[in-house]
Amino acid sequence: MKCVICRYGETRPGTASITLERDGTTIIMRNVPGEICQTCGEVYHGSEITANLLQQAEKAYRDGIEVEIRNYRKAA
């Protein structure tokens, strides 16, 4: 797909690290699959990946995690 940010690049499948912060909790998810612009590096995630990512981050927040780095896990 054409990148909506730079409007020049095309996206390709890849993985990226995502940092999420909420009320003193910081979660870094590595190896999150998505589409990455080959020109500017903008990352796009589908709705299923996003929902799963947020679910994992919400669990870490509820568990009282302050800082954590983890690899992305596919939904069961």
Stockholm file with secondary structure:
# STOCKHOLM 1.0

chainA/1-76         MKCVICRYGETRPGTASITLERDGTTIIMRNVPGEICQTCGEVYHGSEITANLLQQAEKAYRDGIEVEIRNYRKAA
#=GR chainA/1-76 SS CBCTTTSSCBEEEEEEEEEEEETTEEEEEEEEEEEEETTTCCEECCHHHHHHHHHHHHHHHHTTCSEEEEECCCCC
#=GC SS_cons        CBCTTTSSCBEEEEEEEEEEEETTEEEEEEEEEEEEETTTCCEECCHHHHHHHHHHHHHHHHTTCSEEEEECCCCC
//
